[in-house]
């Protein structure tokens, strides 16, 4: 089974997905392409056919947090395209030895409906296992990062490097380093794992390391007039008010 490709031309976004894992390509500034959440090592090959049809070059590779299923393919993709890697500021601290927190297995089990919302993909399952020993954190281990150190950070309220129409929004709760990306012009939220979609409805992260921070994140995101929700896991939702579906 090949990767699922969805072009959202009006939003300047394309989605490349296997099973419940989403990677997004953003049309950025001056011909730049920004790749967000290339979490599977297989993402390196999955995005190539799509890139071949797009104008511009991959300039930035980034992720909404440091979990292995979001950064597993980032270093390899950046090397292939000679692109810069930018990660959330807190994620960068993990490269300096700060120990990341990750949701417990009990909390992760709350996301099980995601496994049945999209067709199972054997390559994605294999890629997830590979990602766990390639880059990022998860389980009981610290952050892994193969290759040169990322060159830049993603800070709350700042424009995204390479795609300035998108603003970085800190969204701690699922992890301490989580961020989302907000495009006010198109009213599009690329939510990472701060908001998932299950059965066509948005669901704020049920698997958290900080319940209070997660509640504050949910409150902050609800203030955004989101019409297009692009989650890290699950299918995108488009509605006059996405939050009315919650």
BELFENVEN-V111484 format. One record per run of one state. SS is the DSSP state (2 for helix, 1 for strand, 0 for the rest). FROM is the first residue (numbers start at 1). TO is the last residue. If there is no record, write none. Layout:
SS_FROM_TO / SS_FROM_TO
This chain:
0_1_3 / 1_4_8 / 2_9_11 / 0_12_12 / 1_13_18 / 0_19_20 / 1_21_27 / 0_28_28 / 2_29_31 / 1_32_36 / 0_37_42 / 2_43_46 / 0_47_47 / 2_48_51 / 0_52_56 / 1_57_62 / 0_63_66 / 1_67_67 / 2_68_71 / 0_72_73 / 2_74_81 / 0_82_83 / 1_84_88 / 2_89_95 / 0_96_104 / 2_105_116 / 0_117_121 / 2_122_131 / 0_132_135 / 1_136_138 / 0_139_140 / 1_141_144 / 0_145_151 / 1_152_154 / 0_155_158 / 1_159_160 / 0_161_162 / 1_163_170 / 0_171_178 / 1_179_183 / 0_184_187 / 1_188_192 / 0_193_194 / 1_195_198 / 0_199_200 / 1_201_204 / 0_205_210 / 2_211_222 / 0_223_227 / 1_228_231 / 0_232_236 / 1_237_238 / 0_239_241 / 2_242_245 / 0_246_246
